């Protein structure tokens, strides 16, 4: 029931967006505008708020990063290879297949669930992983999508740098890391403004997803979405669990946080990226919905395995 209570509001917001678009209350322009707002303003505000959060102390060993991102890389690679085998899927679409298979919905589902499972012992590794996860995964996806396969590595890196300088997520990362390194944090009116913008990310993103479903053939895309879901809910957490518990050595809470983080459904950022580049949007939207629904059952299994059900 705890898992269900966390997942139900997500579907409720998606349903609100879908019904509003179906009834004509939200146009395609509004849906696209909401996606742009979340990508350009709300998520950057969320990154700054997360990186400057006070009271986070602890030590992260390299094995923690290798465990989580090693599993993510495996799921991403297999997801991209599977995407390439689908008829009509070009390089960008295959990259997004892999990205969706390895991008976790942590802000909307993972944070409350992991904190409830591990409490203060899991807070530091959770928020450190949250701070690194989004910008690193989005950065890799942006690099792969924007990079011209025929250009030299130097040209590709130069092109990536230009893209990143125009990317609000990376600008927010630089700002957040700079403030954290200087020991500063937004306060007063600035903090209230940042927190207010960050708080709108989940609601606006999910409503935009629901409104976008009117345009996409979700039922037609379910077979491909199911493949992404199997990788995201099965392969990704399994690989992280094996690495964290059986290959590397780290505190049990850290290993458990990494595993549960990987066990989360497809993140809304995969849909935002697909909408931004206008490719495989229907498949990714269907994967977000399907994986969120099935995560009700798979997450209970992982919590039981970890001894925190």
C-alpha positions in Angstrom: 0.0 0.0 0.0 3.0 2.3 0.6 4.2 1.8 -2.9 0.7 2.2 -4.3 0.2 5.4 -2.4 3.4 6.8 -4.0 2.6 5.7 -7.5 -1.1 6.6 -7.6 -0.7 10.4 -7.6 1.7 10.1 -10.5 -0.9 8.3 -12.6 -3.5 10.9 -11.4 -1.5 13.8 -12.8 -0.9 12.0 -16.1 -4.6 11.3 -16.2 -5.4 15.0 -15.6 -3.2 16.0 -18.5 -4.7 13.4 -20.8 -8.3 14.2 -20.0 -7.6 18.0 -20.3 -6.0 17.5 -23.7 -8.7 15.1 -24.8 -11.4 17.7 -23.8 -9.6 20.5 -25.6 -8.6 22.4 -22.5 -4.9 21.9 -23.3 -3.6 22.4 -26.8 -0.5 20.9 -28.3 1.2 24.3 -27.9 0.5 24.2 -24.1 1.8 20.7 -23.8 5.0 21.6 -25.7 5.3 24.8 -23.6 5.0 22.9 -20.4 7.8 20.5 -21.5 10.0 23.4 -22.4 9.3 25.1 -19.0 10.2 22.0 -17.1 13.4 21.4 -19.1 14.6 25.0 -19.1 13.4 26.4 -15.7 11.9 23.9 -13.3 14.5 21.1 -13.5 17.5 23.5 -13.4 15.9 25.1 -10.2 15.6 21.6 -8.8 19.3 20.9 -9.5 20.4 24.1 -7.7 18.1 23.4 -4.8 19.4 19.8 -4.5 23.1 20.7 -4.7 22.8 23.5 -2.2 20.8 21.5 0.3 22.3 21.9 3.8 23.1 19.1 6.2 24.4 16.5 3.7 27.6 15.0 5.1 29.4 11.7 4.4 31.9 10.0 2.2 31.2 8.4 -1.2 33.8 5.9 -2.4 34.4 5.2 -6.2 32.8 1.8 -5.8 29.5 3.4 -5.2 29.6 5.3 -8.5 31.0 2.3 -10.4 28.2 0.1 -9.1 25.3 2.4 -10.1 26.6 3.8 -13.3 28.1 0.4 -14.4 24.6 -1.0 -14.3 23.2 2.0 -16.0 25.8 1.8 -18.8 24.9 -1.9 -19.4 21.2 -1.2 -19.6 21.8 1.8 -21.8 24.0 -0.1 -24.2 21.6 -3.1 -24.6 18.6 -0.7 -24.9 20.3 1.2 -27.7 21.2 -2.1 -29.5 17.6 -3.3 -29.3 16.4 0.1 -30.5 18.6 -0.1 -33.6 17.0 -3.4 -34.6 13.6 -1.9 -34.7 12.4 -0.9 -38.2 12.4 2.9 -38.8 14.4 3.8 -35.7 17.4 6.1 -36.5 20.5 6.8 -34.4 18.9 9.4 -32.2 15.9 7.1 -31.5 18.2 4.2 -30.5 20.1 6.5 -28.1 16.8 7.5 -26.5 15.8 3.8 -26.2 18.9 3.2 -24.2 18.5 6.4 -22.2 15.0 5.5 -21.2 16.2 2.0 -20.2 18.7 3.5 -17.7 17.2 6.9 -16.6 15.4 6.5 -13.2 12.4 8.3 -11.9 14.0 9.3 -8.7 12.6 12.7 -7.8 9.0 11.7 -8.1 9.1 8.2 -6.7 12.6 7.2 -5.6 13.3 9.9 -3.0 10.3 9.4 -0.7 10.5 5.6 -1.0 14.3 5.3 -0.4 14.2 7.7 2.5 11.4 5.6 4.1 13.4 2.4 3.6 16.8 3.7 4.8 16.1 6.9 6.7 19.1 9.1 7.6 21.6 6.3 6.8 20.5 6.6 3.2 20.0 10.3 2.9 23.6 11.3 2.0 24.2 8.6 -0.7 20.7 9.3 -2.1 21.1 13.0 -2.6 24.7 12.7 -3.8 23.5 10.2 -6.4 20.5 12.4 -7.2 22.8 15.4 -7.8 25.1 13.5 -10.1 22.6 11.2 -11.8 20.5 13.8 -13.7 23.3 16.0 -15.1 25.6 13.1 -16.0 22.9 11.0 -17.7 21.5 14.0 -19.5 25.0 15.1 -20.5 25.8 11.7 -22.0 22.5 11.7 -23.9 23.0 15.2 -25.2 26.6 14.4 -26.3 25.5 11.2 -28.1 22.4 12.9 -29.8 24.2 16.1 -30.8 27.5 14.5 -31.9 28.0 14.1 -35.6 29.4 10.7 -36.2 31.4 11.9 -39.2 33.2 14.6 -37.3 36.5 14.3 -35.4 36.6 13.8 -31.7 37.8 17.4 -31.2 35.0 18.8 -33.3 32.5 16.7 -31.5 33.8 17.9 -28.1 33.7 21.5 -29.4 30.2 21.0 -30.6 29.2 19.5 -27.2 30.7 22.4 -25.4 28.6 24.9 -27.4 25.5 22.8 -26.8 26.2 22.6 -23.0 26.7 26.4 -22.8 23.2 26.8 -24.1 21.8 23.9 -21.9 20.0 25.3 -18.8 20.5 22.0 -17.0 24.3 22.2 -17.2 24.3 25.9 -16.4 22.3 25.0 -13.3 24.8 22.3 -12.4 27.8 24.7 -12.7 25.9 27.2 -10.6 25.0 24.6 -8.0 28.4 23.1 -7.7 30.0 26.6 -7.5 27.7 27.6 -4.6 28.3 24.3 -2.8 32.0 24.6 -3.2 31.9 28.2 -1.8 29.8 27.0 1.1 26.9 29.3 -0.1 23.2 28.5 -0.4 20.3 30.6 -1.6 18.4 32.3 1.3 15.5 34.5 1.8 13.5 35.5 -1.2 16.0 33.8 -3.6 15.6 30.4 -1.8 11.8 30.8 -1.8 11.8 31.5 -5.5 14.2 28.5 -6.3 12.1 26.2 -4.1 8.9 27.3 -5.7 10.2 26.7 -9.2 11.7 23.3 -8.3 8.4 22.3 -6.7 6.6 22.7 -10.0 8.8 20.2 -11.9 7.0 17.0 -11.2 3.5 18.4 -11.6 4.1 20.2 -14.9 6.2 17.3 -16.4 3.5 14.7 -15.6 0.7 16.8 -16.9 2.7 17.5 -20.1 3.2 13.8 -20.5 -0.5 13.1 -20.1 -1.4 15.8 -22.6 1.1 14.4 -25.0 -0.4 11.0 -25.0 -3.3 12.2 -27.1 -0.9 12.7 -30.0 0.9 9.3 -29.7 -0.2 5.8 -30.5 0.5 4.4 -27.0 -1.0 1.0 -27.6 0.9 0.7 -30.9 4.1 1.4 -29.0 3.5 -1.0 -26.1 5.7 -3.8 -27.4 8.8 -1.6 -27.7 7.9 0.1 -24.4 7.7 -3.3 -22.7 11.2 -4.1 -23.9 12.5 -0.8 -22.3 10.6 -1.6 -19.2 12.1 -5.0 -18.8 15.6 -3.5 -19.0 14.8 -0.7 -16.6 13.0 -2.7 -13.9 15.0 -5.9 -14.4 18.4 -5.6 -15.8 19.4 -2.2 -14.4 18.7 -2.9 -10.7 20.0 -6.5 -11.0 23.3 -5.3 -12.4 23.7 -2.7 -9.7 22.8 -5.2 -7.0 25.4 -7.6 -8.2 28.1 -4.9 -8.3 27.2 -3.2 -5.1 26.7 -6.3 -2.9 28.9 -9.0 -4.6 31.7 -7.2 -6.4 32.5 -4.0 -4.5 32.5 -3.3 -0.7 30.5 -0.4 0.7 28.1 0.2 3.7 24.8 -1.8 3.3 22.8 1.3 3.2 24.8 2.7 0.3 24.5 -0.5 -1.7 20.7 -0.6 -0.9 20.2 3.0 -2.0 22.0 2.3 -5.3 19.9 -0.7 -6.0 16.6 0.9 -5.2 17.6 4.0 -7.2 18.2 1.7 -10.2 14.9 -0.1 -9.6 12.8 3.0 -10.2 10.7 3.2 -13.3 11.6 5.2 -16.5 12.2 8.8 -15.6 10.2 11.7 -16.9 13.4 13.3 -18.2 13.5 10.6 -20.9 10.2 11.9 -22.2 11.3 15.5 -22.0 14.4 14.7 -24.0 12.4 12.8 -26.6 9.9 15.7 -26.9 12.8 18.1 -27.2 14.3 16.2 -30.1 11.0 15.0 -31.5 11.9 11.4 -31.9 10.5 8.2 -30.4 8.2 10.3 -28.2 5.3 7.8 -28.2 7.5 4.8 -27.2 9.2 6.7 -24.4 5.8 8.1 -23.1 4.4 4.5 -23.1 7.5 3.2 -21.4 7.2 5.9 -18.6 3.5 4.8 -18.0 4.1 1.0 -18.3 7.2 1.0 -16.1 5.6 3.1 -13.4 2.6 0.7 -13.3 4.8 -2.4 -13.1 7.1 -0.8 -10.6 4.4 -1.2 -8.0 5.2 -5.0 -8.0 8.9 -5.0 -8.9 9.7 -2.5 -6.2 8.0 -4.6 -3.5 10.3 -7.5 -4.7 13.5 -5.4 -4.4 12.5 -4.0 -1.0 11.8 -7.6 0.2 15.2 -8.8 -1.1 17.0 -5.9 0.6 15.1 -6.6 3.9 13.2 -3.3 3.9 9.7 -4.2 2.8 
